[in-house]
Amino acid sequence: MLLLYRFLINLIFLLSPLIIFIRLLKKKEDLKRFKEKLGFFSIRKKNGNLVWFHGASVGELQSIVPILEKISKDKHINQILVTSNTLSSSKVMEKLNIKKVIHQFFPIDTNYLSKKFINYWDPKSVFFIDSEFWPNMIENLDKKKIPINLINGRITKKTYKKWNTFPKISKKIFLKFNLCLASSKESAKYLRNLGAKKIKYLGNLKFTQSENEKTFLNKKLKKFILSKKVWCASSTHQTEEKFCGEVHKKLKKKYKDLLTIIIPRHIDRLEGIKKQFKNLNLKIHTHESKKKIDKDIDIYIVNSYGKTKSFYNVCKNVFLGGSIINHGGQNPLEAARYGCNILHGPNIHNFKEIYRFLKKNKISSKIVHQRQIVKYLDKFISKKTNSVQIKNKLNSIGQKILFSTYKEIQVIIKNNEI
């Protein structure tokens, strides 16, 4: 099966110029940096101890920011390499100002490119985040005797079934992990069944929060939002914006000063989103626009990366997208850490343990149809939230998880310094 995988990934590599060109046209690739995916590195490696973290996209990288802040203070580490696959994650990394941390795009997982990547960066410790399992990279790291670790490991039932279709291959890959820190008890069970040996469950890193986390909205915008009855739909996907627009129209019959903030999961869809709202006869304003905000605006669209926390800080009623459609939901912990009331659709299998915890603590509620979300928002808009209690509880949990995970990572890095 590894030979079949290598054949398919090499085919993708051969087609990559065309694929990347199309993605560039869709603004899904960085014009200056896409070559990193083809093994052309844009940053020079420093001599000494390099620690490497890899996560697929925004959520995975944000979950390790508190870890990066801590290990960047280690005088025995010369450089911290963070890789990811998406343009949005690179934008988020650009805004972080953590000493020693550099970002590159993860290369296409061919045998040749993975070897070239490892030889150039020569990492002493490697940490894959969440559910990133790349056979050629893992195989070649193992051949070089570089320990591979999994942090905040997440295996969904769907992912488990896919890997378990080829039990010999999965065992060969998962046996190569030095340590797996599972994000849930379910993931720990699946990792064990797939062949991983050393597994620990310390909790989900997404409960943790950066020590230097800052939120900023200019005074005029903050004042404008606070003068309104407001709710926020975050990480929305295709069709969910229309759903939210229709909810807005129903609520506005009661709340004339209603403002709905939309934070799409992918801002490259902006024009299509604006068209949907215009078809509903709703007045829109985009965050990056230099125009003055109309006082009668209906929808405020956040069309830039890294602003979500700033809006959670002033808007305490949040609908999490990717849950009305069959996507599996988006991580609700960031909103919860800011003391928000959270609403979500029925499709949340990617984060079901987290949502179970939030439901138990009366932080989140499931909605199936528009009548329900209108009813919940009506109730939330007309009363104050228990945001302080929510914040304190999640902060306490997050600190314990962060401390335990950091200790494990510290031991691994120290053992592999030479």
N, C-alpha and C positions, 0 to 999 in steps of 0.2 A: 504493500500500500504506500510506503514511503516513496517508491519509484514512481507510482501514479501521481502522488502529490507533487513530486519534483517536476514531472512532465507538465502538469497543469499550471504550476506556478511559473515555470519557464515560458509557457505559452502566454501567460499574462504579461510577463516581462517583455516578450517580443511585441506584444500589442500595446505596451505601456505608453509609447510616444503618442499614439492616437487617443488612448484613454485620458492621458494627462492633458492633451490639447483640448479635448471636449470639456474636461473639468476646469481648465483655465477659462474657457469661454463662459462657463457657468459660475465663475468666481469661487470655485471650491478648492483651488490650489494657489499657492504663493508664487507669483511670477518670478521672483528672484531666488526662491529657495526650493522649488520642486525637484531640483537636481539631487538634493539630499536623498530622495527616495531611490535614486539610481546609483547611489554610492559615491557621490561627489560632495565632500564635506565642506561646510562653509565656515567652520570655526577650527582653530588650531588646538590640538590637544596639548595640555601642559605635562611636563614630566612629573612623575610621582603617582600617588594613590588616587585613582578615579573610581567613583561609585556610580553605578548606572541604574536608573529607574525607568521603566517603560509602562505607559498606560495608553489605552486606545484614544481617548478623547478628553473633553473638558471635565466630566464628572470624576474620572479616575485620577486625573492630575490634581484637581482641587482637594481630593481626599488625602493626598500626601503632603500638602503644603505645610501643615504643622510639623510633620516629620522632617521635611527639607529645612525648615527654619532651625530645628534643633541640631541636626547633623552638620549644618553649615558652620557651626561654631567649633567643630572638632578640628583641632590644629593638625591632626595626622591625615586629614583629607585635603587633597590639593584641588580637586575638581569634582563637581557633581553633574553628571550628564542626565538630562531628562529627555526622553523621546516620546513621540506620539504620532498618530496617523492623520489627524484632521487639522484643517486651517483654523477652525475656531479655537482649538486647544493651544495652538501656537500664539494666537492673539492674547489669550489669557496669560500665557507664560511671559509674554513681552511686558505685561503690566506688573509682574512680580519683581521685586527688587531684593532678591536673596543672594547674598554673597556666595560666590563659587559656583552658582547654578547656571548652566547653559542648556539651550534647547536645540535639538535637531529632529528632523522627521525620520521615522523608522523606515529602513530600506525595504524594498520588495523582498520577500523571504525566499530568494533563490539561494542555492547552495553557495554560489560564487559571491553574491553580494553580502550574505551573512558572514562568510569568512573574511571578506575585505573589511567589513564593519568592525568585527572583533579584533582583527590585527591592527587596525588603525587606532581604535580607542583603548584597547587593552585594559578592560575593566577588571578590578580586583574583586568587586562584589556586584552581583546582579539581582535586581528585584523587579519581577513582573507584577503588575497590579491588576486585580479583578479577575478577568477571564481571558487574558492574553497568552495564548499558547501557540507559538510558531515553530513547527517541527524542525526546519533547517537551522534556525538560530539556536534552538535548544540542543540539537544534535552537535553542532559545532562548538558551542560553549562547553558542553560536556567533554568533547574530545580534547579541549584545551585545559581541562580540569579546573574550570572556573565555576564555582558553586552558584547554582541557580535557585532563587527563592521566590516564593509567591506571597504577596501581602494583600490583605483584604480580598482573598480569593473567593470568587463567586461562581458557582456552577448551578445553573437553573435546571429544572427537570428536562426541559427541551434540549439544552446543551448536553446534559448527561446522556440522554438517549442517543444523540448524534455520535458522541465519542464511544459509547458502549456498543455501537454497531460494529466497531473494529477493536475488540478487546485486546488483542495482541499489540496493536499499534499504540493504543491509549496507555497500556501498562508500560510499554517501552519508553514513552514520553514522560509520563507522570512519575515513574521511578527515578528519573533524573533530578527531580527537585530535592534540594537539600532540606528545605523547610517550607511548609505551607501553613500560613496563618489564614484560616478561613473567616469569612465575614458573617457566617451564620452556621447554625448547627446542621442545617440541611446540606449546605455546601461542604461541610466537613465530612459528612456521610458519603456524599457523591465522590469527593476527592479520594477517600479511602477505597471505595469500590472501583475507581478507575486505576488504582495502583500506587497512589502516593503513600509514602510510609510515615514520615514525621509530620504530623498534623496537629495544630493547636487552634483552639477557638478562644480568642480574647475579646471578641466583639467587633462591630463594624466601625472602621475608621471614619466613615462619613458622619458619625456622631461628633467628631472632633472639630475644633475651630482654631484658626490661626491666631497666634498671640498678637499679631500686628494687623489684624483684619480691620480695614477702614471702609466706611461707607461715605459717599459724598454725592449730594445733589446741590446744585446752586440754590441760593436762598429763594429766588423768585419761583423756581419750579416747586421746591418743597412747600412754600407758602400756598401756591396754587393747588397742589394736591391735597393739603390739609384743610383747604377751604371747601372741599368737595365730599360727597358721599362716594367712597371709592372701593373698588375691588380689583384684583389683579389675576390675570390668567397667564401662567408662566409655563415655559417649555411646550408651547402648543405646536401641534402638527397639522398637516393637511386636513381640512374640513372642520377642525376644532375652533378655528377663528370665527367661522360662520355661526357655529353653535353659540359661541360667546356673544357675538353680535346680536343674535336673536334674544338671548338672555337679557342683554343690556336694554333692548327695546321694551321688554316686558317690565323690567324693574323701573325704567324711566317713567312709566305711567304714575308711579308713586313718588319716586325721588327725582325731581326735576333737575337737581344739581349733580346727578350721577356722573361719575367718571370711571371708565373701564380702561385699565392698563393692560396692554398685550405685550408679552415678551416671547416672541417666537423661538422655537428651538433652533431653526436655521434662518438666519436673516437674509439669505440669498433669495428667499421666497417673498420678499417685501412687496414687490409690485402686484403679485397675485393676491396677497393678503389685503392690500389697499383696495383692489378691485372688488373683493368680496364685501367689504364694508360700504363702499360707494353704492353697490347694488342694493344694500339695505338702507340707503339714504342716511347714513351716519356720517357725522363730521369727524375727520381724523386729523391728527397731528403726529409727525414723526420726531423722535428724540433728537436726531441729528440736524433737523431743520433749523434754520436761523430766523425763521418767521416768528412773529409774536404769537403766543398761544391764544386762540380765540376762547373767550370765557364760556362759550356755549359748546365747547368741544365735547364729543361723545367718547372717542377712542384715542388713547395715547399709545402709539406703537414704539417700543424700544428697539431701535434698529442698530444697536452696537453691542459689542461683547463686554462682559465683565461688569455689567451694571445691575445685575439681578439683586444682589444683597442690598444695594442702596434703596431699591424700591420696596423690598421686604421690610426695610427699617421704618418706612412711613406708611405702608399699606398692610394692614393686618388681616385681610381676608383674601385668601389665595386659592385659586383652582389650579391644580397640577395637571398639565396636559400629557399626551401620550397614553391616556387612560380611557378616553371615550372610544378612540380607535383601538384596534387590536395590536398595540405596540408593546405593552407590558409595563407602562407607566414610567415616570421619571422620579428621581430621588427626592423625597419630600423633606429631608432632614435640614437642609439649608433654611427653608421657610420656617420650619419648626423652631430652629435655633434663634430665630428673630421674633419668636412669640406669636406667630401667625396661626389663625384658624385655617385648617387645610381641608379642601374639598377635592375629591378625585372620582373618576369614573370606575367602572367595574374591572377594567383590564390592568391589573397592577402586579402580575405574577413575578416581575423582575425584582420587586421590593416588598414581597408579601409579609416577611417577618418584621420589617420596619413599620409597615402600615398596621400590622397587628398590635405592635407596641403603642403606636400613636392612637389607635382607636381605643385601646384599653385605658389610656390616660386622657381620653376625651379631647384629643388634639385634632383628629381627622374624622371625616365623615364621607361615606360613599354615596354618590348620586348616580342614578341610572338614566333619568330623563330630565328635561328642562324644568318641569314643574318642581322637582325636588331642589335643584340648584337655586331656583328663584326663591323658594321657601327658606332655604338655609341662609342665603345672602340677605334676604329681608330681615331675618332674625339677627344676623351678625352686624349688619350695618347700623341697626337701631340700638345696639348695646356695646359696652366696652369689652375688650378681650381680657383674658387672664394671662397676658403676655409675660409678665415678670415671673410667675410661677413656672410657666413652660420653659422659659430661658434658663432659669436656675436648675431645673431638673435635668435638662439635656446637657448643660455645661458640666454638671457633676459626673454624669455617665461618660461624656466625651473625654474628660480629663483622665479617668481611670483607664479607658481603652488606649489613649495616647501614650500614657506612661508605660503600660505593659508592652505595647507594640514597639515603642522606642527602645526599651531594654533589650528586646529580642534582636532588633536590627543592629544595635550597638555591639552586641556580642559577635554577630556575624562579621561586621566590618572590622572589628579588632582582630578577629582570627585570620582575616584575609589581607591584612595590611601589607605584608611582605610579598 
